[in-house]
Amino acid sequence: MAQAIIETDVAIVGAGGGGAVLALMLAQQGIRSVVLERAAGPPQGLRGEILQPNGQRVLDRLGVLDTLPAQAVRSVHRFNFCRSGGERLCTIDYSDLPAPYNRAVVTLPNVAHHAILKALEQQNPGGLWYDSTFTGLRFDGRRVVGLHATCHGEPVEVSARLVVGADGAFSKVRDCLGIQADLYRYPESYLIAILKAPAGFEEARYLVGTREILGLFPAAGQQVYAFYMIKAGSYEAVKAQGLEALRRAWVRIDPGMEAIVPGLVDWNQTGYMPTGRVRTDRWVADGALLIGDAAHAMNPHASQGRMQAMVDAVTVADLIPGWLKANDVSAGALRVFEVARRPQVMMLQRLADEQCRFWNTGNPLLAMLRDRVFRTLDRNARLRYRVLTTTAGLRNQPPFSLLDRVMAAGLLPDPRAQVAGG
């Protein structure tokens, strides 16, 4: 007996930040979709999220932002950048942005993603397939017309008018499409932890030294997320040195951690976050496209990785009705999405790599220049606002021109230094 083929409008591989948002937006428009997710259920583990303003705007449009439980989210306005040792260099204040998205929202692990998945299952019952693995694409000539998969170990075929690869930096959909990808693994990764915070811990701190970074972000329930840069692949080696060595390192970088590190008592309070970048020669093919990390993973220095996947999803969801109505999902038609999104993504990737060179540096001269730029930003409202709007995902163009860079380094005065938004 021939295997039954399930028919849908859009087949999405991956229910992460991009795939789940896309499926929910399609469901809200009455467009059929199925979503394949390898995991057995919603994600667990130590994964907090800093929702930047552009991500908040996406969640608001989905009707999800206001459903996030108050006890699991925290608004943070001020981010203080400091030298290792605690000396403040610069403060960025999200309150300077236009309301209502004039804050960063820090969530407890997986809170925002669980809310998206819950809304998706309510609006598209049976459309989210857990324990499902993508195994290949179905083609009619060169055009993608569906996919092969296994669901709970059983083979299944899906016929779809459009296939979306939202399956991460190591995308199998991308491989099947023959899209060339440059996958770069950064030499640094992050150890993350969540700990109890002392009373009054209201502002984020980001400390940079010579080849060391420690980020501290207030979270709900009087807790704090810690992000500590370590050598890629060294998590087990750091653990082998013991908790006391880690506590000492953190206090040396930030003496204010003295009141926090006693709460670090078990390695189960920590996790490991590798970092990488993906650049591809194209994002689209006849009948298929890539979104999120499958198309453009980026270093977390940009503070935009997951946010950009969400913005991809919104852009695609707004275009799909027109593509389906015209019955045109050719690469030429789909390229409108890539043309719209690639400039901002590439700008953020370049900016993140530039920040890596300066923030992660072991060169004392580069570290001195970095600190000088931070101090300039603290005095220069115009350049500071440009940095803020870029981090918030509100800019498509680089924050600094060549002349701005010279002024940021303190080599020229800026006559518009106090014109925020200039």
C-alpha positions as CSV (number, residue, x, y, z in Angstrom):
1,M,0.0,0.0,0.0
2,A,1.3,3.4,-0.9
3,Q,2.3,5.7,1.9
4,A,-0.2,8.5,2.6
5,I,1.0,12.0,1.8
6,I,0.0,14.8,4.1
7,E,-0.9,18.0,2.3
8,T,-0.3,21.5,3.6
9,D,0.4,25.0,2.4
10,V,3.7,25.4,4.3
11,A,6.0,22.8,5.8
12,I,8.4,24.3,8.4
13,V,11.4,22.3,9.7
14,G,12.3,23.5,13.2
15,A,10.1,25.0,15.9
16,G,12.7,27.4,17.3
17,G,12.4,31.1,17.5
18,G,11.8,31.5,13.8
19,G,9.8,28.4,12.9
20,A,7.4,28.7,15.8
21,V,6.7,32.4,15.2
22,L,6.1,31.8,11.4
23,A,3.7,28.9,12.1
24,L,1.8,31.0,14.6
25,M,1.5,33.9,12.3
26,L,0.3,31.6,9.5
27,A,-2.3,30.1,11.7
28,Q,-3.6,33.5,12.6
29,Q,-4.0,34.2,8.9
30,G,-5.8,30.8,8.2
31,I,-2.9,29.4,6.3
32,R,-2.2,25.7,6.8
33,S,1.2,24.6,8.1
34,V,2.9,21.7,9.7
35,V,6.0,22.1,11.9
36,L,8.6,19.4,12.4
37,E,10.5,19.5,15.6
38,R,13.2,16.9,16.6
39,A,12.7,17.4,20.4
40,A,10.2,15.4,22.2
41,G,8.5,18.5,23.6
42,P,8.9,22.2,24.4
43,P,12.6,23.1,25.2
44,Q,13.8,22.8,28.8
45,G,17.1,23.7,30.4
46,L,18.9,26.9,31.2
47,R,18.1,29.2,28.5
48,G,17.1,32.7,29.4
49,E,16.3,35.4,26.8
50,I,16.9,39.1,26.5
51,L,14.0,40.3,24.4
52,Q,15.2,43.3,22.5
53,P,12.6,45.9,21.4
54,N,12.2,44.5,17.9
55,G,11.5,41.1,19.4
56,Q,9.0,42.6,21.8
57,R,7.2,44.2,18.8
58,V,7.0,40.8,17.1
59,L,5.5,39.2,20.3
60,D,3.1,42.0,20.6
61,R,1.9,41.5,17.1
62,L,1.4,37.8,17.8
63,G,-0.7,38.7,20.9
64,V,1.9,36.9,23.1
65,L,3.8,39.7,24.8
66,D,1.1,40.5,27.3
67,T,0.5,36.9,28.1
68,L,4.0,36.3,29.5
69,P,3.7,35.6,33.2
70,A,4.6,38.6,35.3
71,Q,6.6,36.5,37.8
72,A,8.8,35.2,35.0
73,V,9.8,38.5,33.2
74,R,11.7,41.6,34.2
75,S,12.1,44.9,32.5
76,V,15.6,46.3,32.5
77,H,16.4,49.8,31.3
78,R,20.1,50.6,32.2
79,F,23.0,48.6,31.0
80,N,26.4,49.5,32.5
81,F,29.6,48.7,30.6
82,C,32.6,48.4,32.9
83,R,36.2,47.5,32.9
84,S,37.2,44.3,34.6
85,G,37.6,45.3,38.2
86,G,34.3,47.3,38.2
87,E,35.2,50.8,36.8
88,R,32.2,52.1,34.9
89,L,32.9,53.1,31.3
90,C,29.5,53.8,29.8
91,T,25.8,53.5,30.5
92,I,23.1,52.7,27.8
93,D,19.6,53.5,28.9
94,Y,16.7,51.9,27.0
95,S,14.4,54.6,28.4
96,D,15.8,56.8,25.7
97,L,13.9,54.8,23.0
98,P,10.4,55.6,21.9
99,A,7.6,53.9,24.0
100,P,6.3,51.3,24.4
101,Y,9.4,49.2,23.6
102,N,11.8,51.3,25.6
103,R,13.2,48.5,27.7
104,A,14.9,45.2,27.5
105,V,12.8,42.3,28.8
106,V,14.7,39.5,30.6
107,T,12.8,36.2,30.8
108,L,13.3,33.1,32.9
109,P,14.4,30.0,30.9
110,N,12.3,29.4,27.8
111,V,9.3,31.5,29.0
112,A,8.7,33.4,25.8
113,H,9.2,30.4,23.6
114,H,6.8,28.3,25.6
115,A,4.2,31.0,25.3
116,I,4.6,31.0,21.5
117,L,4.4,27.2,21.3
118,K,1.3,27.2,23.6
119,A,-0.4,29.8,21.3
120,L,0.6,27.8,18.2
121,E,-0.9,24.5,19.6
122,Q,-4.1,26.3,20.4
123,Q,-4.5,27.9,17.0
124,N,-3.1,25.1,14.9
125,P,-4.1,21.9,16.7
126,G,-2.1,18.9,15.5
127,G,0.1,21.1,13.4
128,L,3.2,20.9,15.6
129,W,4.9,17.5,15.3
130,Y,7.3,16.8,18.1
131,D,9.8,13.8,17.9
132,S,9.9,14.4,14.1
133,T,13.1,14.4,12.0
134,F,13.5,15.8,8.6
135,T,15.1,13.3,6.3
136,G,15.0,14.9,2.8
137,L,13.1,17.1,0.3
138,R,10.6,16.0,-2.3
139,F,11.3,17.5,-5.8
140,D,9.3,17.9,-9.0
141,G,12.2,18.6,-11.3
142,R,14.2,21.4,-9.6
143,R,11.3,22.7,-7.6
144,V,10.7,21.6,-4.0
145,V,7.2,20.2,-3.5
146,G,7.4,18.8,0.0
147,L,9.6,16.7,2.3
148,H,10.3,13.3,3.8
149,A,10.5,12.8,7.5
150,T,10.0,10.4,10.4
151,C,7.5,11.1,13.1
152,H,7.8,9.0,16.3
153,G,10.0,6.7,14.3
154,E,7.5,6.2,11.4
155,P,8.2,7.5,7.9
156,V,5.9,10.3,6.7
157,E,5.7,12.4,3.5
158,V,4.5,15.9,3.3
159,S,3.3,17.7,0.2
160,A,3.7,21.5,0.6
161,R,3.5,24.5,-1.6
162,L,6.4,26.0,0.3
163,V,9.1,24.4,2.6
164,V,10.9,26.6,5.2
165,G,14.1,25.6,6.7
166,A,14.3,26.9,10.3
167,D,16.5,24.2,11.5
168,G,19.5,26.0,12.8
169,A,23.1,26.6,12.0
170,F,23.6,23.0,10.9
171,S,20.6,23.0,8.7
172,K,19.8,19.8,6.9
173,V,17.3,21.6,4.7
174,R,20.1,23.9,3.6
175,D,22.3,20.9,2.7
176,C,19.5,19.3,0.7
177,L,19.0,22.5,-1.3
178,G,22.7,22.6,-2.2
179,I,23.1,26.1,-0.7
180,Q,26.7,26.9,0.1
181,A,27.3,27.9,3.7
182,D,30.4,29.3,5.5
183,L,30.1,28.1,9.1
184,Y,32.6,29.7,11.4
185,R,33.0,28.6,14.9
186,Y,34.3,31.3,17.2
187,P,37.2,30.5,19.5
188,E,35.1,31.8,22.4
189,S,31.9,30.4,23.9
190,Y,30.0,31.2,27.1
191,L,29.3,29.6,30.4
192,I,25.9,30.7,31.6
193,A,24.3,30.5,35.1
194,I,21.3,31.8,37.0
195,L,21.8,32.7,40.6
196,K,20.0,34.6,43.4
197,A,20.8,38.3,43.4
198,P,21.1,40.7,46.4
199,A,18.3,43.2,47.0
200,G,18.7,46.3,44.8
201,F,20.3,44.5,41.8
202,E,18.3,46.5,39.2
203,E,20.8,47.3,36.4
204,A,22.6,45.1,34.0
205,R,26.4,45.0,34.0
206,Y,28.8,44.0,31.2
207,L,32.4,43.8,32.2
208,V,35.2,43.6,29.7
209,G,38.9,43.1,30.3
210,T,41.9,41.5,28.5
211,R,40.4,38.4,27.0
212,E,37.6,38.2,29.5
213,I,33.9,39.1,29.6
214,L,31.3,38.8,32.3
215,G,27.7,39.9,31.8
216,L,25.2,40.1,34.6
217,F,21.5,40.7,33.9
218,P,18.7,41.1,36.5
219,A,16.0,38.5,36.2
220,A,12.6,37.9,37.8
221,G,12.4,36.5,41.3
222,Q,15.4,38.5,42.5
223,Q,17.8,36.4,40.3
224,V,20.6,37.3,38.0
225,Y,21.8,35.7,34.8
226,A,25.6,35.4,34.4
227,F,27.3,35.1,31.0
228,Y,31.0,34.3,31.3
229,M,33.3,34.0,28.2
230,I,35.4,30.9,28.1
231,K,37.5,29.2,25.5
232,A,35.3,27.2,23.0
233,G,35.0,23.6,24.1
234,S,36.5,24.2,27.6
235,Y,33.3,23.8,29.7
236,E,34.4,20.5,31.1
237,A,37.9,21.9,31.8
238,V,36.4,24.8,33.7
239,K,34.3,22.4,35.7
240,A,37.3,20.3,36.5
241,Q,38.9,23.4,38.1
242,G,36.1,23.5,40.6
243,L,33.3,26.0,41.6
244,E,35.6,27.9,43.9
245,A,38.0,28.8,41.1
246,L,35.0,30.0,39.1
247,R,33.7,32.1,42.0
248,R,37.1,33.7,42.5
249,A,37.4,34.5,38.8
250,W,34.0,36.2,38.8
251,V,34.8,38.3,41.9
252,R,38.1,39.3,40.5
253,I,36.4,40.6,37.3
254,D,33.5,42.2,39.3
255,P,34.0,42.7,43.0
256,G,30.2,43.3,43.2
257,M,29.8,39.5,42.6
258,E,31.1,38.9,46.2
259,A,27.4,38.9,47.4
260,I,26.3,36.7,44.5
261,V,28.8,33.9,44.1
262,P,28.0,32.1,47.4
263,G,24.8,31.1,45.6
264,L,26.8,29.1,43.0
265,V,26.8,25.7,44.7
266,D,26.2,23.2,41.9
267,W,27.3,22.8,38.3
268,N,23.6,22.1,37.5
269,Q,23.1,25.9,37.9
270,T,25.3,26.4,34.8
271,G,25.1,25.6,31.1
272,Y,27.3,26.0,28.0
273,M,26.6,28.1,25.0
274,P,28.8,27.6,21.9
275,T,29.0,30.5,19.3
276,G,29.1,30.4,15.6
277,R,28.4,32.4,12.4
278,V,26.7,31.2,9.2
279,R,26.9,33.0,5.9
280,T,25.2,31.6,2.8
281,D,25.3,32.4,-0.8
282,R,21.5,32.5,-1.0
283,W,18.5,31.9,1.2
284,V,15.9,30.8,-1.4
285,A,15.3,28.1,-4.0
286,D,12.3,27.1,-6.1
287,G,9.7,26.2,-3.5
288,A,11.9,26.6,-0.4
289,L,13.6,29.2,1.7
290,L,15.7,29.5,4.9
291,I,15.2,31.7,7.9
292,G,17.0,32.4,11.2
293,D,20.3,30.6,12.0
294,A,19.9,28.3,9.0
295,A,20.5,31.4,6.8
296,H,22.5,33.7,9.1
297,A,23.6,32.6,12.5
298,M,25.5,35.3,14.3
299,N,27.7,36.0,17.3
300,P,25.7,36.9,20.5
301,H,27.6,40.2,20.7
302,A,25.0,41.5,18.3
303,S,22.2,40.7,20.9
304,Q,20.0,39.9,17.9
305,G,20.4,36.3,16.9
306,R,17.0,35.1,17.9
307,M,15.3,38.4,17.3
308,Q,16.4,38.3,13.7
309,A,14.9,34.9,13.3
310,M,11.6,36.3,14.6
311,V,11.8,39.2,12.2
312,D,12.5,36.8,9.4
313,A,9.4,34.9,10.3
314,V,7.2,38.0,10.3
315,T,8.6,39.1,6.9
316,V,7.9,35.7,5.4
317,A,4.5,35.4,6.9
318,D,3.5,38.8,5.4
319,L,4.7,37.6,2.0
320,I,3.3,34.1,1.9
321,P,-0.4,35.0,1.2
322,G,0.7,36.8,-2.0
323,W,3.0,34.0,-3.1
324,L,0.2,31.4,-2.6
325,K,-2.4,33.5,-4.3
326,A,-0.2,34.0,-7.3
327,N,0.8,30.3,-7.2
328,D,4.4,31.5,-7.5
329,V,7.0,30.2,-5.1
330,S,9.8,30.3,-7.5
331,A,13.2,31.5,-6.3
332,G,12.6,34.7,-8.2
333,A,9.5,35.4,-6.2
334,L,10.9,34.3,-2.9
335,R,14.0,36.5,-3.3
336,V,11.9,39.5,-2.2
337,F,12.3,38.2,1.3
338,E,16.0,37.9,1.0
339,V,16.4,41.3,-0.5
340,A,14.4,42.8,2.3
341,R,16.2,41.1,5.2
342,R,19.8,40.5,4.1
343,P,21.1,44.1,4.6
344,Q,20.2,44.3,8.3
345,V,21.4,40.8,8.9
346,M,24.8,41.3,7.2
347,M,25.3,44.6,9.0
348,L,24.7,42.9,12.4
349,Q,27.0,40.0,11.6
350,R,29.8,42.5,10.6
351,L,29.2,44.6,13.7
352,A,29.2,41.5,16.0
353,D,32.5,40.3,14.5
354,E,34.0,43.8,15.0
355,Q,32.9,43.8,18.6
356,C,34.5,40.4,19.0
357,R,37.8,41.7,17.9
358,F,37.7,44.6,20.4
359,W,35.7,43.2,23.3
360,N,37.3,39.7,23.4
361,T,40.8,41.0,22.7
362,G,43.9,39.9,24.5
363,N,45.8,42.9,23.1
364,P,46.3,45.6,25.7
365,L,46.4,48.3,23.1
366,L,43.1,47.2,21.5
367,A,41.6,46.9,25.0
368,M,42.7,50.5,25.7
369,L,41.1,51.7,22.4
370,R,37.9,49.8,23.3
371,D,37.7,51.4,26.7
372,R,38.3,54.8,25.2
373,V,35.4,54.3,22.8
374,F,33.1,53.3,25.6
375,R,34.1,56.5,27.5
376,T,33.4,58.6,24.4
377,L,29.9,57.0,24.1
378,D,29.2,57.9,27.7
379,R,29.7,61.5,26.8
380,N,28.2,61.5,23.3
381,A,24.4,61.2,23.2
382,R,24.3,61.0,19.4
383,L,26.6,58.0,19.0
384,R,25.3,56.4,22.2
385,Y,21.8,56.5,20.7
386,R,23.0,54.9,17.5
387,V,24.5,52.0,19.4
388,L,21.3,51.6,21.4
389,T,19.0,51.6,18.3
390,T,21.3,49.0,16.6
391,T,21.3,46.7,19.6
392,A,17.5,47.2,19.9
393,G,17.1,46.0,16.3
394,L,15.8,49.3,15.0
395,R,18.5,50.2,12.5
396,N,19.2,48.7,9.1
397,Q,22.3,50.8,8.5
398,P,25.6,50.6,10.5
399,P,25.6,52.9,13.5
400,F,28.9,54.6,12.7
401,S,30.3,56.2,9.5
402,L,34.1,56.4,9.1
403,L,34.0,59.9,10.6
404,D,31.9,58.7,13.5
405,R,34.5,56.0,14.2
406,V,37.2,58.7,14.3
407,M,35.1,60.8,16.8
408,A,34.3,57.7,18.9
409,A,38.0,57.0,19.2
410,G,38.3,60.6,20.6
411,L,40.5,61.8,17.7
412,L,38.0,64.5,16.6
413,P,35.4,66.5,18.5
414,D,31.7,65.9,17.6
415,P,29.8,69.1,17.2
416,R,26.5,67.2,17.5
417,A,27.5,65.1,20.4
418,Q,24.4,66.0,22.5
419,V,21.9,65.5,19.7
420,A,20.4,62.1,20.5
421,G,19.2,60.4,17.4
422,G,21.3,62.6,15.2
